[in-house]
Amino acid sequence: MPSGHGTQTLSLVLSATVTLALGLYAWRRAVAVSVSDTGVGIAPDDRQRVFERFVQIGGTLTAKPTGTGLGLAICKEIVERHGGRIWVESELGRGSTFSFTLPVESGRSSA
């Protein structure tokens, strides 16, 4: 996650292979969340496909995917309905980072 003016970040190492990073970007009026792993990575041609419904990446004997292939599609729908953006950065053999941003209202008054 980029840092700069008006930025506060928090990083947590959840395990030896997963890291969660949170950031509040005052200058962008957004909150950003990233989850990184040290897995097998995702090929460039598959990176946008992982957000499609019922798509599972893998299929080899050692990396056969489990689940329904809906998790990231649901995440994308929720993030975009709230005015945010979701994406993945990945390098084969090194892991992936899934990130999203959501807009933050400032000066919200209570009724």
LINWO-V235496 format. One record per backbone hydrogen bond with DSSP energy under -0.5 kcal/mol. CO is the residue of the C=O (numbers start at 1). NH is the residue of the N-H. If there is no record, write none. Layout:
# LINWO-V235496
co=CO nh=NH
co=CO nh=NH
This chain:
# LINWO-V235496
co=4 nh=7
co=5 nh=27
co=6 nh=26
co=8 nh=24
co=10 nh=22
co=12 nh=14
co=12 nh=20
co=17 nh=38
co=18 nh=14
co=18 nh=15
co=19 nh=36
co=20 nh=12
co=21 nh=34
co=22 nh=10
co=23 nh=25
co=23 nh=32
co=24 nh=8
co=24 nh=26
co=25 nh=28
co=25 nh=29
co=25 nh=30
co=29 nh=104
co=30 nh=25
co=31 nh=102
co=32 nh=23
co=33 nh=100
co=34 nh=21
co=35 nh=98
co=36 nh=19
co=40 nh=93
co=43 nh=46
co=43 nh=47
co=44 nh=47
co=46 nh=50
co=48 nh=51
co=49 nh=52
co=52 nh=55
co=63 nh=59
co=69 nh=54
co=69 nh=55
co=70 nh=74
co=71 nh=75
co=72 nh=76
co=73 nh=77
co=74 nh=78
co=75 nh=79
co=76 nh=80
co=77 nh=81
co=78 nh=82
co=79 nh=82
co=79 nh=84
co=80 nh=83
co=82 nh=103
co=85 nh=101
co=87 nh=99
co=89 nh=97
co=91 nh=94
co=91 nh=95
co=95 nh=91
co=96 nh=37
co=97 nh=89
co=98 nh=35
co=99 nh=87
co=100 nh=33
co=101 nh=85
co=102 nh=31
